[in-house]
Amino acid sequence: MNKIINISNQEGQLVVTSRQIAEDFEKDHRVVVRAIENKAESLTEQNCSVEKLFIPTTYIHNGNEYKEYLLTRDGFTFIVMGFTGAKADTWKLKYIEAFNKMEKAIKEQQVPKLSKELQAIFMIDGKQQELEQEITVVKDEVKDLKDNLPLLGVDCDEITSLIKKICTKVTGYQTPAYKDKSLRGRVYSDIYGQVKREFQVKSYKAIKRSQIDLAKEIIRSYKAPKVLLDEIIQVNNQVDFEEVI
């Protein structure tokens, strides 16, 4: 909640991006864009001008161009009016404060004989906001990169080792079912199959590195299907009549 709200001056209008609103109010950006477009359509039907509320623009992410909007203070008010809850109210107050501060700063910039020291402060503040925006973009790109990293060799080894451990737990260590390579192999295959089904991949190696903890939890929670469990119990309960005789 201590994050700096970036209000920028767009051709004399104070604006905030729809992406920042989506992030701060914890909304999907597509939902915010849809709300803006629905509101713009509604106001247009009422012969109201929307140019001073929502300014269409785009942004680049991972080499692709996406739609976003710049919202003026009034446009922002229209959109967040429907956001409810204590957290949303806190953010509304922060945005109001940010708009007020920016408006005050602009008025002070327009005062004649502005001191060089104050001019320097405003310049530094503007550069800082630009730098913070660039840092945010870099952080987003790094996060996307980390989320999409493939499994490393050591990750694959950990998954394989855990599957063997769970298979041993299901069949019972050194039990007849454990020693039955065919039965043990089917348990292995079913655990691997469970992982692939959960992530909808053809190989467990296609899981992203950011998903490895979830994959391990799925493996630890594995329950053998009834038909396989019944066979394990039956094999383990078999009596070696030759030893009895």
C-alpha positions in Angstrom: 0.0 0.0 0.0 3.1 2.3 0.2 3.6 2.1 -3.6 4.0 5.4 -5.4 1.1 6.3 -7.7 2.3 7.6 -11.0 0.1 10.5 -12.2 1.5 11.9 -15.4 0.8 15.1 -17.4 -0.6 14.3 -20.8 -0.9 17.4 -22.9 -2.1 19.5 -19.9 -4.3 16.7 -18.5 -3.4 14.6 -15.5 -3.8 10.9 -16.3 -3.2 7.5 -14.9 -2.9 4.3 -16.9 -5.6 1.6 -16.9 -2.8 -0.9 -16.1 -1.8 0.8 -12.9 -5.5 1.0 -11.8 -5.8 -2.8 -12.5 -2.7 -3.6 -10.5 -3.5 -1.4 -7.5 -7.2 -2.4 -7.3 -6.2 -6.1 -8.0 -8.3 -6.4 -11.1 -7.6 -8.2 -14.4 -6.5 -5.5 -16.9 -8.9 -6.8 -19.4 -11.8 -6.3 -17.0 -10.7 -2.7 -16.4 -10.5 -2.1 -20.2 -13.9 -3.6 -20.7 -15.4 -1.4 -18.0 -13.9 1.7 -19.6 -15.2 0.8 -23.0 -18.7 0.0 -21.7 -18.7 3.3 -19.8 -17.5 5.2 -22.9 -20.2 3.5 -25.0 -22.9 4.4 -22.4 -21.8 8.0 -22.2 -21.6 8.3 -26.0 -25.2 7.1 -26.3 -26.1 9.9 -23.9 -24.3 12.4 -26.2 -21.6 13.0 -23.6 -18.0 13.6 -24.6 -15.6 10.9 -23.5 -12.4 12.4 -24.9 -11.7 14.2 -21.7 -12.3 11.0 -19.7 -10.6 8.1 -21.5 -7.6 8.4 -23.9 -7.0 5.2 -25.9 -3.3 4.2 -26.3 -1.1 1.1 -26.4 1.9 -0.4 -24.6 4.5 -2.9 -25.6 5.0 -6.1 -23.6 7.4 -8.9 -24.7 7.5 -7.4 -28.2 3.7 -7.4 -28.6 1.4 -4.3 -28.6 -1.6 -4.2 -26.3 -4.5 -1.8 -25.7 -4.7 0.4 -22.6 -6.3 3.7 -21.6 -5.1 6.9 -20.0 -7.8 8.0 -17.5 -8.2 11.6 -16.4 -9.3 12.4 -12.9 -12.9 12.4 -13.9 -12.5 9.2 -16.0 -10.8 7.5 -13.0 -13.7 8.5 -10.8 -16.2 7.0 -13.2 -14.4 3.7 -13.3 -13.5 3.1 -9.7 -16.9 4.2 -8.4 -18.0 0.6 -8.7 -15.0 -0.8 -6.8 -16.1 -1.7 -3.3 -14.4 -2.8 -0.1 -12.1 -1.3 2.5 -9.0 -1.9 0.5 -10.5 -0.3 -2.6 -11.6 2.7 -0.6 -8.0 3.1 0.7 -6.7 3.1 -2.9 -9.3 5.7 -3.9 -8.1 8.0 -1.2 -4.5 7.5 -2.3 -5.4 8.4 -5.9 -7.3 11.5 -4.8 -4.3 12.6 -2.8 -1.9 11.8 -5.7 -4.1 13.8 -8.2 -4.2 16.7 -5.7 -0.5 16.7 -5.2 0.2 16.7 -8.9 -2.3 19.5 -9.6 -0.6 21.6 -6.9 2.8 20.8 -8.3 1.7 22.0 -11.8 0.2 25.2 -10.4 3.5 25.9 -8.5 5.4 25.3 -11.8 3.3 28.0 -13.4 4.1 30.6 -10.7 6.4 33.3 -12.1 10.0 33.6 -10.7 10.0 29.9 -9.6 13.3 29.4 -7.8 15.9 27.3 -9.5 16.0 25.0 -6.5 12.3 24.3 -6.8 12.6 23.8 -10.5 15.4 21.3 -9.8 13.2 19.5 -7.3 10.3 19.1 -9.8 12.7 17.9 -12.5 14.2 15.3 -10.2 10.7 14.2 -9.1 9.7 13.8 -12.7 12.8 11.8 -13.6 12.2 9.6 -10.5 8.7 8.8 -11.6 10.0 7.9 -15.1 12.7 5.7 -13.6 10.1 4.0 -11.3 7.9 3.2 -14.3 10.9 1.8 -16.2 11.8 -0.3 -13.1 8.2 -1.6 -13.0 8.4 -2.7 -16.6 11.7 -4.5 -16.1 10.3 -6.2 -13.0 7.3 -7.4 -14.9 9.5 -8.8 -17.7 11.8 -10.5 -15.2 8.8 -12.1 -13.5 7.4 -13.4 -16.8 10.8 -14.8 -17.6 11.1 -16.6 -14.2 7.5 -17.9 -14.5 8.2 -19.5 -17.9 11.6 -21.1 -17.2 11.7 -24.8 -18.0 12.7 -27.4 -15.4 16.4 -27.9 -14.8 18.0 -31.3 -14.6 18.1 -31.2 -10.8 14.4 -30.4 -10.8 13.6 -33.4 -12.9 15.8 -35.6 -10.5 13.8 -34.3 -7.5 10.5 -35.2 -9.1 11.7 -38.6 -10.2 13.0 -39.3 -6.7 9.8 -38.2 -5.0 7.7 -40.4 -7.3 9.9 -43.4 -6.4 9.4 -42.6 -2.7 5.6 -42.3 -3.1 5.5 -45.5 -5.2 7.4 -47.3 -2.4 5.0 -45.9 0.2 1.9 -47.1 -1.8 3.2 -50.6 -2.5 5.1 -51.1 0.8 8.8 -51.4 1.0 10.2 -54.9 0.1 6.6 -56.3 0.0 5.5 -58.7 -2.7 3.8 -55.8 -4.5 7.0 -53.8 -4.3 9.0 -56.7 -5.7 6.5 -57.2 -8.5 8.2 -55.1 -11.2 5.1 -55.1 -13.4 2.8 -53.9 -10.6 5.3 -51.4 -9.3 5.8 -50.1 -12.9 2.1 -49.5 -13.2 2.1 -47.5 -10.0 5.0 -45.4 -11.3 3.1 -44.8 -14.6 -0.1 -43.8 -12.8 1.7 -41.2 -10.6 3.5 -39.8 -13.7 0.1 -39.8 -15.4 -1.5 -37.9 -12.6 1.1 -35.2 -12.8 0.7 -34.9 -16.6 -3.1 -34.8 -16.3 -3.0 -32.0 -13.7 -0.7 -29.8 -15.9 -2.1 -31.0 -19.2 1.3 -31.9 -20.6 2.7 -34.8 -22.5 5.8 -35.1 -20.3 6.4 -34.0 -16.7 9.6 -32.3 -18.1 7.3 -29.8 -19.8 6.2 -28.4 -16.4 7.4 -24.8 -15.8 10.0 -24.3 -13.0 7.6 -22.0 -11.2 5.2 -24.9 -10.9 7.6 -27.4 -9.3 6.3 -26.9 -5.8 2.7 -27.6 -6.9 3.9 -30.7 -8.8 5.6 -32.0 -5.7 2.4 -31.4 -3.7 0.3 -33.3 -6.3 2.8 -36.2 -6.1 2.7 -36.3 -2.3 -1.1 -36.3 -2.3 -1.3 -39.2 -4.8 -3.9 -41.8 -4.1 -3.8 -45.0 -6.1 -7.1 -45.8 -8.0 -9.2 -48.5 -6.4 -8.5 -51.2 -9.0 -4.7 -50.7 -8.5 -5.0 -50.5 -4.8 -7.0 -53.7 -4.6 -4.4 -55.5 -6.6 -1.6 -54.3 -4.3 -3.5 -55.5 -1.3 -4.2 -58.8 -2.9 -0.6 -59.4 -3.9 0.6 -58.4 -0.4 -1.9 -60.7 1.3 -0.9 -63.8 -0.7 0.4 -66.7 1.4 3.4 -68.6 0.2 2.0 -72.1 0.7 5.4 -73.7 0.0 6.8 -71.9 3.1 3.9 -73.0 5.2 4.4 -76.7 4.1 
